[in-house]
């Protein structure tokens, strides 16, 4: 599914209003690699913000070579993600993924950044990894903070949700009708 999502964004990226939309991942293996590979499958460039780790993490082969960047510190890497992100799509992951999700939610909640769509892919996973309803019941977050993110189950649903979020905000990402005509999920195979 993450590969299909990369392909959907890749298909539509050069049609965006106000500049290209591209897939940007941490540039590593696994789900990150699958997203970059999806973009590569449809001939679209993608960005990888790799991190130097003691485990010798190397950039995956699907990141566009000129768009592969290496960071020593997570804080700098997250800053570069946040400066460019139009949405955060979080697939199931570990501490690093959870850290990135919480960073964006915290900065959105405190209005330190303009909110972006935050979509947690796989509700069953995310409900076990973090329980916002418990936080709300405990009074540590407000009910409106629960609206800073939502869940999705398919690549098509994630992409449609991002497009709809911007459309409802009055800042459409794509020209009218282009998502239906150009960015069809069946075009990705």
C-alpha positions as CSV (number, residue, x, y, z in Angstrom):
1,X,0.0,0.0,0.0
2,X,2.8,2.4,0.7
3,X,4.2,1.8,-2.7
4,X,0.8,2.5,-4.3
5,X,0.7,5.8,-2.3
6,X,4.1,6.8,-3.6
7,X,2.8,6.1,-7.1
8,X,-0.4,8.2,-6.6
9,X,1.6,11.2,-5.4
10,X,4.1,10.7,-8.2
11,X,1.4,10.6,-10.9
12,X,-0.1,13.9,-9.7
13,X,2.9,15.7,-8.4
14,X,3.7,17.8,-11.5
15,X,0.1,18.8,-11.9
16,X,0.1,20.7,-8.5
17,X,-1.0,24.3,-8.2
18,X,1.9,26.5,-7.2
19,X,4.7,24.0,-7.7
20,X,5.4,20.3,-7.7
21,X,4.3,17.9,-4.9
22,X,6.8,15.1,-4.2
23,X,7.1,12.1,-2.0
24,X,9.6,12.8,0.8
25,X,10.6,10.0,3.2
26,X,13.4,9.3,5.6
27,X,15.1,7.6,2.7
28,X,15.7,4.3,4.5
29,X,14.5,0.8,3.9
30,X,11.1,-0.8,4.5
31,X,8.0,1.3,4.2
32,X,10.1,4.4,3.3
33,X,11.7,2.5,0.4
34,X,8.3,1.3,-0.8
35,X,7.0,4.8,-1.0
36,X,10.1,6.1,-2.9
37,X,9.8,3.0,-5.1
38,X,6.1,3.8,-5.9
39,X,7.2,7.3,-7.1
40,X,10.0,5.8,-9.1
41,X,7.6,3.2,-10.7
42,X,5.7,6.1,-12.4
43,X,8.8,8.0,-13.3
44,X,8.5,10.7,-10.6
45,X,11.3,12.0,-8.5
46,X,11.3,11.6,-4.7
47,X,13.2,13.0,-1.8
48,X,15.0,11.1,0.9
49,X,16.1,12.7,4.1
50,X,18.4,10.0,5.4
51,X,19.9,9.9,8.9
52,X,23.4,8.7,9.9
53,X,22.8,5.9,12.4
54,X,25.3,3.5,14.1
55,X,23.5,0.7,12.3
56,X,24.8,2.0,9.0
57,X,21.5,2.9,7.5
58,X,22.0,3.7,3.8
59,X,19.6,5.5,1.5
60,X,17.3,3.3,-0.5
61,X,18.0,2.9,-4.2
62,X,14.7,4.6,-5.2
63,X,15.4,8.0,-3.8
64,X,16.3,10.4,-6.7
65,X,20.1,10.8,-6.3
66,X,20.2,14.6,-6.5
67,X,17.4,14.7,-3.9
68,X,19.0,12.4,-1.3
69,X,20.2,14.3,1.8
70,X,22.0,13.0,4.8
71,X,21.6,14.3,8.4
72,X,23.5,13.7,11.5
73,X,20.8,14.9,13.9
74,X,17.2,14.0,14.0
75,X,16.2,17.5,15.0
76,X,17.7,19.0,11.8
77,X,16.1,16.2,9.7
78,X,12.6,16.9,11.3
79,X,13.1,20.6,10.7
80,X,13.7,20.0,7.0
81,X,10.6,17.7,6.8
82,X,8.5,20.4,8.5
83,X,9.7,23.2,6.3
84,X,8.5,21.4,3.1
85,X,5.7,19.1,4.2
86,X,2.2,19.6,2.8
87,X,1.0,16.5,4.8
88,X,2.3,13.9,7.2
89,X,1.3,10.4,6.3
90,X,2.5,8.0,9.0
91,X,2.5,4.3,8.2
92,X,3.1,1.9,11.1
93,X,6.5,2.4,12.6
94,X,8.6,2.6,15.7
95,X,10.0,5.3,18.0
96,X,11.2,7.5,15.1
97,X,7.8,7.5,13.4
98,X,6.0,8.1,16.6
99,X,8.4,11.0,17.5
100,X,7.7,12.6,14.1
101,X,3.9,12.2,14.5
102,X,4.0,13.7,18.0
103,X,6.3,16.6,16.9
104,X,3.9,17.6,14.2
105,X,0.8,17.2,16.4
106,X,2.5,19.2,19.2
107,X,3.6,22.0,16.8
108,X,0.1,22.1,15.3
109,X,-1.6,22.1,18.7
110,X,0.5,25.0,20.0
111,X,0.2,26.9,16.6
112,X,3.9,26.9,16.1
113,X,3.3,25.7,12.6
114,X,0.3,25.9,10.3
115,X,-1.6,22.7,10.6
116,X,-1.1,20.1,7.8
117,X,-3.1,16.9,7.3
118,X,-1.8,14.2,9.6
119,X,-3.0,10.8,8.5
120,X,-2.2,7.7,10.4
121,X,-2.4,4.7,8.1
122,X,-3.8,1.6,9.8
123,X,-6.2,2.5,12.6
124,X,-5.8,-0.8,14.4
125,X,-2.0,-0.3,14.7
126,X,-2.2,3.3,15.7
127,X,-5.0,2.9,18.3
128,X,-2.7,0.3,20.0
129,X,0.4,2.5,19.7
130,X,-1.3,5.6,21.1
131,X,-4.6,6.3,22.6
132,X,-5.8,10.0,22.2
133,X,-9.2,9.1,23.7
134,X,-7.4,8.2,26.9
135,X,-5.4,11.5,26.8
136,X,-8.7,13.4,26.3
137,X,-10.4,11.6,29.2
138,X,-7.4,12.4,31.4
139,X,-7.7,16.1,30.4
140,X,-4.2,16.3,28.9
141,X,-5.4,17.2,25.5
142,X,-8.5,19.1,24.5
143,X,-11.3,17.6,22.4
144,X,-10.3,19.7,19.4
145,X,-6.7,18.3,19.6
146,X,-8.2,14.9,18.7
147,X,-9.2,16.5,15.3
148,X,-5.5,17.3,14.4
149,X,-5.3,13.8,12.7
150,X,-7.3,11.0,11.4
151,X,-7.0,7.4,10.2
152,X,-7.0,5.9,6.8
153,X,-6.7,2.4,5.4
154,X,-5.9,2.6,1.7
155,X,-3.5,4.6,-0.5
156,X,-6.4,6.1,-2.4
157,X,-8.2,7.2,0.8
158,X,-5.0,8.9,2.1
159,X,-4.5,10.8,-1.2
160,X,-8.2,11.8,-1.5
161,X,-8.2,13.0,2.1
162,X,-5.1,15.2,1.5
163,X,-6.7,16.7,-1.6
164,X,-10.0,17.2,0.2
165,X,-8.4,18.8,3.2
166,X,-6.7,21.5,1.0
167,X,-9.9,21.9,-1.0
168,X,-11.9,22.6,2.1
169,X,-9.3,25.0,3.3
170,X,-9.7,26.9,0.0
171,X,-6.2,26.1,-1.2
172,X,-6.6,23.2,-3.7
173,X,-3.5,21.3,-4.5
174,X,-4.6,20.2,-8.0
175,X,-6.7,22.0,-10.7
176,X,-10.4,21.1,-10.7
177,X,-11.0,17.6,-12.0
178,X,-7.4,16.6,-12.4
179,X,-7.4,14.2,-9.5
180,X,-10.2,12.2,-11.2
181,X,-8.7,12.4,-14.7
182,X,-5.0,12.1,-14.1
183,X,-4.4,10.7,-10.7
184,X,-6.5,7.5,-10.9
185,X,-5.5,4.7,-8.5
186,X,-5.9,2.2,-11.4
187,X,-3.2,4.0,-13.3
188,X,-0.7,2.7,-10.8
189,X,-1.3,-1.0,-11.5
